[in-house]
């Protein structure tokens, strides 16, 4: 018999639950009841119940605190919560904390309660079987699992990693693997300026929830920002599902449990593991296209990127503009830039190439335009640094407009050069320079300055022309380039030393900023437009 503890501050509810069913025939026994969370904890310590059925709103200690405290005390029991219609936020929190399910007070019936208990009993029986399995080789099995996961990660990350090594280490049999489907889940933490990041455990458990019915699948966890799912199409077909349907389910769960949504790319019809690796690397390029528009849920089949800027070279563009009458240069330049940006968006040109193109375009203008004042020159240099760190097409357009205006109508912006930053913005800049190598957030900068996050964001961007997040990343990328000059340094060490725990995201941002990967940059390689 599985032991049940019922917790509710209303005696009539406890009586109703006791008398509603023949608990014994369902494999349960009510060992005790309690009127609030505090009493329930005392009873739980004494009786060690397998299931706690609890109300969410109770005096002394409510259901949410009860679940959290039981979790903190490592109590190995399931929770079924009772709620009212207006308690949805409480229910959501309870489910995130690990409650199995919920039932509404107004609609509790023997049939619904029986159905819930049957599902929980199956879960308890599975847990019991798992606990009964031998624990003698736990450490060894854990190491084997870690080694296998590392092999999968290395195979997909590095194009040169031999397939034979993967198969040998993981014991994967490819003879009946069939065609594959891939689904990548990517969170852009830094661009979204998250103050509190969801835990990696929550990400893992959410994905496992979505994949609980699939036996033949592989979750490859690269980092908190990037996870890949590999699943045979036969497995999807066996459950009458598709990779599109699975991806939609994953998106739905993340929307439910988190305050932000990931970019999700998926594709099926992939012939083998070698092709799956190529598809994964293509996914990495496609994720860069968030620069133009947020991806959301996207079928990657047929999508591709290019490194070729449409229509015209940066030198020819500069020459065309400089050949125009001076009074029309600015308007013509802005119009041409807008046309090229829109063409790049339509052609899926890699943002790193677009940024590099416009940096070189501005350098070309600077080479041919004489008489630029020192103040204007400094402002153009600052805009170019902002362009290198632009995280969206909109931001790139803004900085290009400011740079071109400084070139062709310097008197319009000279007043802005004489303005001093406010004391709050200067404090924020000082704090960022002192702490960029550590994990800092918008919230920590705002707290140091003594302003709200929203207000500081607004005045910082008004005065500097860039967001706090862009300023931090710009500083980090500058120092990362300096550190990579040491060819003996490890890329992971450089990433950590400039404040990035996620090496994959660091590499992605570095390529956007410099136009090449960290490895290519350190080797002295340079891509040309």
N, C-alpha and C positions, 0 to 999 in steps of 0.2 A: 504494500500500500504506500502511495505517495502522501506525505503529510501536508496539510493545507492550513494556513493561518489566515483568518478573515479579519480585516481591519476597517471599521467604519464607525463614525461617531453617532450614527442613528441606529438604535436598537432594532427598529423594525426591519431595517435592511439586513442586519445580521441574522435575524430570525427567518426572514424570507429566503436568504441564501441557504441556510441550514436545511430548511424544510422543502425546498424546491425540487431536490433531486435525491435519488438513492446513491449517495456518493460512493458507497462501497462497490457497487456494480461497475462503476467507471474506474475503479482502481485508486480511489482517493479516500483519505480519512481526515476529518476536521480535527486537528489536534488542539486548537485554541482560538480565541477571538480577542480582539483588542479594540479600544475606542479612539486611539490616536497613534501617531507614529512612534512616540516615545515608548508607550506600552508595547507596541509591536516589536520594537527592537529587543526589549527585555524578554518577550515571549520567544522571539526568534533565536536568541542566544540559548534559551533553555531547551526548546523543542527542535531546533534545526529543521524548519519546514522546507519542503521541496518547492512549494508554491505559496506565494502571498497574494491574496486578492485584497486590494486596498482602494479606498476612496482617495481622491486627489485633494479635496479640500476638507481639512480636519483641524481642530484646535491643537495647541501645544507643538505638534510637528506634523506638517502636511505630507501628502503622499510623495511629492517630488523630493523633499528632504529625506524621507524614509528610504526611497530607492537609492539616492546618492550616498547616504550613510551606509546602507547595506553593501553597496558596491565598494565603498572605501574600506569597509571591514572585511572584504573578500568573502562575503556570504554567498554561497553557491546555490542560489534559488531563483526561480522564475517569478515574474510579476505580471499579474493581470489587473489592469486599473479600471476603476469605475468612475464615470464622469457624467456631467450634464452637457447639454448642447453648447452652453456658453464657455465651456472649459477647454476649447480646442487648443489654445496655446499651451495649457498645462499638459494636455495629452501628447502634443508634439514633443515637448521637453521630455516627458516620461519615455516615449518611444526612442528618442535619441539616447537616453540613459540606459536603454536596454530592456525596457518592458516588452513582453511578448506581444500584447495586443490590448485593446480596450473594449468595454461594453458600456452602453448608455443606461443610466439608472431607469429612465422612463420606459425603456423597451426590453428590460431583462425578461427573458422567457426561458423555460426549461430547455427548449430546443437550441436557442442561441448559446446558453451556458454549457450545454452538453457538447456542442460543436467546438467551443473554445477549449474545453477540458480535454477533448480527444486530441486536438492538435498539440496541446501542451504535454499531454502524456506521451505522445510520439517523440516529442523533443526530449523529454526526460529519459525515455527509454534509450534513445540514441546516445544521450550523454552518459547514461549508466554503462552502456556497452563500451563506450570509448574509455571510460575510467577503469573498466575491468581489464582492458588490454594491458599487456605487460609493459612496465616502465623501465625495465633493466637497461634497455639500449636508448633511452631518451636523448642523452647528450650526443651520442654517436649519430642518431637519426637526425638530430637538429643540424649537426655539422654537415651531414650529407645533403640535407635539404638546402642549406645555405650555399653549399658548393654548386648544386644544380641550378639554383636561382642565379648565382653569379655567372654561370656558364651561359644561361639564356640571355642575361643582360649584356655580357661581353659580345656574344654573337650578333645581337642586333645593333649594338653601339658601334662596333668596329667592323668595317667592310672586309678586312683581311682575316678575321677570325675563322679558322677552318670549320666547315660543317661537320667533318669527321670527329673533331674534338668535342663539339657539342653533343653529338650522338653518343659518343663513348662515355662522357661524363654523366649525361642525363638518362642514358638507357632508352632513348626515344626510338621507337620503331616506325620508320617512314613508309613501310611497305603497304600499310592500309590507312595512311594518313589522309589521302585524298586531297582535294582542293581546300584551301583555307580562307578564312575571313579574319580581318584585322579591325580592331577598334582602338583608337588612341584617345586618351582623356588628358587634356592639358589645361592647367590653371596658370594664368599669368598673374602671379601674386603681386609683383612689383608695380606693374602698370595699373592694377586696380587699387593700389594703396591700401591694402588690407591692414587694419590695425591689429587684429588677432587672427592668426592663420588657423584654419581647421587642422586638427591633429592628423598625423599620418595614419593613426589607428582608425579614425573615423572614415578616412578615405578608403582604407582597406576593407573595413567592415561593410561599407556601403556597396562596394563592388562585389564582395562575396554574397551580399544579400541579392543583388541582381543576377548573380550567376549560380545560385544555390542548386538549381535543377540540372545544371550541366556538369557532367562528370569529366568529359574530355575537353579541357580548356586550360589555358596557361595565362596567369596574371603576372606580368613582368613589371615590377615596381622600380622605376629608375630613380625617382625622387618625388618630393611632395608636389611637384608641378607636372609630372609626366609619368603616365602609366599606360602600358600596352596590353591588350587582350588578344590572344591568338586562339582561335577555335576552329576545329574542322567543320566544314559545311554540313557534313553528314550528321554531326551532333546537333546542329541547329535544326536540320530537317526532321530529326527524330523527335524533337519537341515542337514541331510545327511552328518554327520561328525563323526569323531572318536576322541578318546582322543589323539591318535598319531598325527592326523592331526591338532588338536587344539594346542598341544605342539609344533609342528613344526612352526605353525603360531606365537606363542609367542616368540620362539627363533628368528624367522625372524625379528620381531618388535624390540626386544632388540638389535640385531645386527645393526639395522638401526639407532636407536636413541642413542646408547651408545658405548663407546670405549672398552667394554668388554662384554663377553657373560656369562650367568649363567649356572650352572649345572641344568638340568631339568630332573626330574624323573616322570614317569607316569605309571599308571596301571588301567585296567578296570576289570569288572567282580567281584567287591567287593560287598558282599551280603547285608551288612547293615552298620549302623554307627559304631557299636562296632568293626566290622572288618575293617572299614575305619581307626579307631584310631590305631589299631594294625599295619595296613599298613603304616601309617604315622610314627610310631616309628621305623618300619623297614627301612623306607626311611632315617631316621637320621643315622642309622648305615651304610647304603649303601653310603651315602655322604662321609663318612670317607674314602671310597676306592679311592677318588681323590688323596690320598697319593701315590697310585701306578700309576695312569694314570688319565687324565682329563676326566670326564664323558661326558660332552656335553649333547646331547639329548639321553635319555636312557629309554627303556622299562624295568621296574623293575620286571615284571612277571618272576618268576623262579630264580631271583637273590636272594642271601642270603649271610650272613656273618657267620663267625665262630670265636670262641675264642681259638681254639685249634691249637697250632703250630705243623706242620707236622713232623713226623719222629723221633725226638729225643728231650730229655729234655736238658735244658741249662747245668745241671751238667754233663750229659753224654757227651755232646759236648765238654765241657772244658776238661774232663778226656781223651777223645779220642785224642785231640790235644796235651795235655801235655805228652801223652805217646809216641809221635813221636820223632825222633831225632831232636835236637834243630835247626839244620840248615834247616829243612823242615817245622818247625812249622808255620812260617808266611804264606808261600805259601799255605799250607794245610788249615790253618784257613780262609784265604781269599776265597779260593775255596768253603769251606763248608758254609761259611756265605752267599756267592752269591747263592748257591744252595737253602739254606733255604729261603732266601728272595724271590727268584723266585717262590718257592713252595707256600709261603704265598700269593704272588700276585695271583697265579692261584687258590688258595683255598679261596680267599677273607677273609683272616684273618684280624681282626680288627687291624689297625695300633697301637692303644694304647697297645695291647697285644704283638705285635711284638717288639715295643720299650722296653716294660718292660722285655721281654725275653732277649734281647741283653744287657740291663743294668745289669741284674742278671748274665748273662754269663760273662761279663767283671769283675764284682765283684768276681765271682768264680775264674777266672784266677788270679786276684790280691791276693786272699786269699792263693793260692798255689804257686805263683811265688815269690821267695825271691830275695833280692838284688836289688830291684828297687830303683833308686836314688830319692831324694826328688824332683828334677826338673822333672823327668819323671812321678813321682806320681802326681804332680800338673797338668802336661799336660793331663794325663789320666782322672783326675777328671774334667778338663775343657771339654774334649771330651765327657764325659758321660753327662754333662749338655747340650751340643750341641745335643747329641743324643736324650735326652728327648724332645727337642724342634724341632726336625727335621720335616719338613713339606712335605717331599717327600721321596720316596725310594732312589732316587739318592743322596739326602743329607745325609740320614742315612748311606748309603754305604760308602760315603766319610769319615764320622766321625768314623765309625767302622774301616776302613782301617788305619786311623791315630792312633787310640787307639791301635790296634793290632801291628802296626809297632813300637810304643813306647814300648810295652811289650817285643817284641821279637828282635828288632834291635834298641835299645835306642840310639846307637851312631849315627844313621842316622838322628836323630831329635834333638840332643842336641844343635846343633848350632842355630836352630830356637828358642830355649828357651832363648838364650842370646840376641836375637834381641829386640830392644825397638820399641814400636809403634811410628809412626810419630806424630808430633805435631797436625796435622789435625785430625788423628784418635783419639788421646787423647782428643781433644776438643769435638769431636762427642760423645765419651763415657761419658764425664763429662756432656754434655748437656742432654743426654738420662737419666742419673741417676737423674738429677735434675728435669726432666719433664716427666718421664714415666707415672706418675699418671694423666697426662692431655692428651688431644688429640694432639699427635705429628705425623708428617709424615716425609717421606724421604725428602720432599721439605723443611720443616722447619729445619731439622738437617743440610742439605746442605747449607741453607741460613745462619745459625749461623756460620758454619765453613768457609763460603766464597768460596765454590767450587761448581761446577755443580753436579747435582744429580748423573749423570752417572759415573763421575770420582770418587766421594766419595764412591759410591757403590763398585767400582772395588778395590780401595785401602783398604777399610775397610775389605772386604772379604779376600783379599790377606794377610793382616796382622793378622786378628783375626781368620780366618777360618770359619766365619759365616757371613751371610748377616746382614745388619742393622736391617731388619725386624725381623729376627730370634733372634738377640741380644735383641731387645726391648721386644719381647714376652717372652724370657727366663727370663729376669729380672722381668717382670710382673708376671709370673707364680710363681717364687720364693717367691715374696712378697705376692701373693695371698694365697699360702700355709701357710705362717706365720699368715696372718690375719684370716684364717679359723680355726686356733687353738682356737680362741675365739668362743665357741659354741653358744653365744648369737648374733653373727653377722648375718646379712641377706646376702644371696649370691648376691643379686642384689647390695647391698651396697659395698661388696667386689669387684665386677666386676667394678663398677664405680670408686672406689678408686684406682684401678690399671690401669685405662685408657680405660676400655671397656664400651661403651654405650650399646652395644648389648649383653645382658645376655646369649642368646642362643649360640652365637659364643664363648663367654667366656667359657661356660660349655663344649663345644665341644673341644676347645683347651686345657682346663684343663685336660679333660679325656685323651687326647693324651699324655700330659706331665706326669701325675701322674699315669695313668692306671685306675683311678676311677673317678666318678663324684664328683663335689664339695660337694654334700650332703653326699656321702659315705666317702669322705676324712674327713669331719668334724666329722662324727659319729665314726671315727676310723676304718672304714671298709677297708679291703685290699683284692684285688683279687690276686689269685695265678696263676702262669703259670704251 
